[in-house]
Amino acid sequence: MTKPLEQNGREKSDQDGVDDENAVDQMHSEDAVQPAPAVGTTDAVKLSDVAESGDGRNPSSQETAETGQPQETELKERESAKRSRRLPLVLAAVALVLVLVAGTYMLWTSRSEDDQPARNPSAGASTAQVSQGPSGDAKAYKALQAVAVKPSVADDQGALTISSKGIGSKNKVADAPTLEIFMDPMCPWCGKVGRVIDPQLQRMISAGQINVTYNFLNFLDSASSDQYSSRVDNALAMVAQEDPEHLPAFAAAVFADDFQPNESSYHAVSDARLADQAVGAGVPRSLADRFAQGTYRSWVDKVNAYAITRKDAKDAKGEFTTPTIMINGKVWDLNAAAKSQGGLEHLDRALLKALGLKSQDVGRQGRMPSIGAHGKAMEVE
């Protein structure tokens, strides 16, 4: 297996002289509140009225002993005293109201900010991601969402899903299992696995028997002199966006034995040759000739940076390697599967058994894998 350089460093691929069965044994071992109601202004004034009558006196009813009528001077003094007592109370009550209103507003704002992520999730995030969060590094996930130019058909984790109904996770065949693949175009094991299972995958996709989700990685760019993995991933993303019908065939074509470059002794692959390979898989020349524009190169980088941190894609040892295949969301043990059938060259048989589909039913519409869209991969004996 090939591990991401960022995590494990680059290791050499197997020698050509090692037979497949022994190589399979090494696949995983070799790399590794509503605001509280505030006191109203009217209530504050009423409180001041109560406070001003608290001395039990009614100044306007007092009379002088000599005349039985209030003297003008006394009335003025009493009225002045009354106003003097009322004004501080009113001001105090108003101040209290303002403090309560301000405090309540600040509390409500604070709580609103705390709730903000849940109510305003990252653009493009699915309902499942909002409720469960990303399965990988949160910062890498956020950076992926922030990329300006990306394929609209990709999901929020940077994956591209294809089925007989078309491209995009919303176009999955409802009762079909989903096979998710993580691969780097330069990875030799990805090539070996792909060359065995891709023909069956293409037939099953066309017949609506399976959904395939691709995760194209580029951590092996350092093994090439011209960022080969990134260029191929960009081309695959462009095909997924503009010509999804030919995505499975093109994804298989990059692993053709006479095309995939050697990880240990890389020889440059030109943009023209990559375009020719795509055209051979059915991609229109007008699209293939635009691969060199690198439309999605920045997105490819962020997909890789996030994908290699995904906990759900790690093997039993807690390592992320390529290729990794998941069946209905669970990592499938490629090593054990291949050994059960006598070697890597029979991995396609192991896959069909894991899906619960007979070989004679591959490509026949209406004949569906027994595990359905949610079942666990069947154990292969």
PyMOL commands that set and color helices and strands:
alter all, ss='L'
color gray80, all
select helices_A, chain A and resi 5-8+20-25+41-52+59-61+72-119+127-132+138-145+169-171+188-206+219-223+228-242+244-253+271-280+285-288+291-293+297-307+311-313+334-340+344-355+359-361
alter helices_A, ss='H'
color red, helices_A
select strands_A, chain A and resi 160-163+166-167+178-183+211-216+324-327+330-331
alter strands_A, ss='S'
color yellow, strands_A
deselect
rebuild
show_as cartoon
